[in-house]
Amino acid sequence: MAAVPEHRLFEALAVVCRACADGIAPEAEGGAAPATEAAVAEAREVLGEAALAAAYGAFAARGDESGPMHTLVASLGLLAVLAGEEPDPPAEILGIAAEDARVEAEIDRAGEAVDQEFGREARAEAVTAALEARILGTAITLAGCTLPEGVDGQAAVRLRAARCLTRLAAGLLVMNAAGGGAGEGAAAPVPAPRG
């Protein structure tokens, strides 16, 4: 059997994945009746995993941020569908830059806390650790994970929190791309001191 070029395999996988996403049921061998609903669901899951594996390999070989960016965009779309909304990842990512008074207040408060804790000679590693702790602590608290089980709407709050964190991750990668990229192994930029 002749070897099939890699790009042709990717194209074939894309065609099958699109067909499954559009609800076209695969047929049984010999062109018989469509497969059962359970078989269709299983086929979609397998194809989704195969698509992820192919994408992972393709993007890993490139070694840049395009792989994580495309994966985050796909995740934003899937999370929107899960929430019963029309997926629009670009609009979600651009929404991060909204001039919201509460966001600005949080930025100012965080900046002042960083200045107070680390001073004007803050190291990137220390700021990153503080940022990680703040994001995790705030996300877990506001996601309803600390509320008593059974509170109405808790699952929806957690889903929204996951969407916000995914949107934030995508937005940060967009900022890297717009700024020329941080480069592999580059230190995270340190915020300018306030005041």
N, C-alpha and C positions, 0 to 999 in steps of 0.2 A: 504494500500500500504506500502511495506517495505521501511524503510529509506535507502537512497542511501548514501554510504560513501562520504565524502567531496572530497577526492582525485579523485573519479570516476567522480564527477561532473566537476572537473577541467580538467580531461582528455577528457571528452566528449566535453566541451567547446573548448578545444584546437583543437580537430579534426575538429569541425565545422568551426572554425576560419581559419584553414589552408585550408580547402576546399574552403571557400569563397575567400581567398587571391589568390588561384590558379585559380579562375575564374569559379568554378563549380557552376552552377546556381541551387538553391534549386528548388525542384519540388512542384507543387501544391498538395493539398490533393488528396489521391487516386492514386498517381503516374501519374497524368496527365502531360500535356506539361509543359516545364520549365516556370517559372514566367517571367514577363516582365522585361525589363532592369531597369525600375524605381523601381520595387519591389526588384530586386537583389541589387541595390544600397542601398535601404532603409534597407534591411536585413543585409548588410555588416556594415552599420553604427550602427545599433542596436547591432549587435554582437561585434563590436569594443568597444562600450560603456560597454557592459556586461563584456567583457574581462578586461577592465580597472577597473571596479568595483570589479570584483573577485580578480584581482591582488592587488588592493589597500587594500582590506580586509585581504588577505593572508600576505602581507608584513607589514601592520600596526600591525598585531598580533606579528610579529617577533621583531619589535622595533629596527632594525638596519638599516644600510645604503644600504642594498641590494636592497630594493624597489626603492628608488630614482635612484640608479645606473642602474637598469634594465630599468626603465622608460626613463632615459636619453639616454641609448643605443638605445632603440626603437625610440625615437625622432630623434636621429641622422640619423637613417636609413630612416625614413619617410621624413626628410628634404632633404636628398640626392635624394630620388625618386622625390620629388617635384621640385628639381633643374635639373632633367633629368639625374642624375648620378647613377652609380651602388653603392648601399649602402655598406659601409665597416666601421662600427663604430669603431672596434678596431684600424684600421689604422688611423682614424681621431683622436682618443684619443691619440695614441702614437705620432702623429704629433705635439702635443703640446710641446714635449720636443725638437723639432728641434733647432739646434744651429744657430739661425738667428741673424745677426748683429743688425738689427733694434729692434728685441725683446730684445736683451741684452741691447741696448741703452735705451730702455723704462724702463727696470728693474732698471738700474743704475740711471736714472733721477728720477724715482718714489722713489727709496731708499733715494736719496739725499734730495728730497722734504720732505719726512717723517722725516728724521733726523733734517732738518732745522726747520720744523714746531713743532715737538713734542720733540726734544732732545733725549737723550739716555735713558730717563725714560718713554718712551711712554707706555701708557696703551692700552691693547688690544681693548677696546671699542672705543677709539679715533681713533686708526689706522683702525679699521673696518669701522667706519663712513667715514673716508677719502677715504678708498678704494672703498666703495660703491658709493660715489660721483664721484670719478674718472672714475669708470667703466661705470656708467650711462651717465655721461656727454660725455665721449669719444664715447661710443656706439651710442648715439643718434646723435651726430655730424657726425660721420663717416658712420652711416647707411643711410645717405641721408635724415634724417628726417628734416633737416634744409634747404634743397634745395627747390627751387620753385617747386610747383606741376607740373607734366607733364614732368619733366626732364627724358630723355630717359635712361632706365636702372635702375631707382630708385628702383623699386620693387625687382630687382635682387640683388641690393646692400643690401637692407634690409633683404632679405632672407639669404644672405651670413653672415650678421652681426648676425642674429639669430642663424645660424649654429655655428659661432665662439663662441658665448656666451654659447651655449649648450655644445659644445666641452670642453670649459673651465670648466664648472660646473662638467662635467663627469671626467675631468682630476684631478680636486681638490679632488673629492671623491676617485679616484684611489690613489692619494698621501696619503690620510688619511688611506686607507686600507693598503698600502705598509708600512706606518709608524706605524702600530699597531692601527690606529683609534684614533680619538680625544676623543671619548666617549661622551655620552649625556651630554649636558650642559657644556662641557669643553670650556675654552676660546680659541680663535684663537691664534696661535703662533705669536709672535711679531718678525718682521724681525730683523736680527742682524744689528747693526749700521754700517755704512760704514765709512771708513777713519780711 
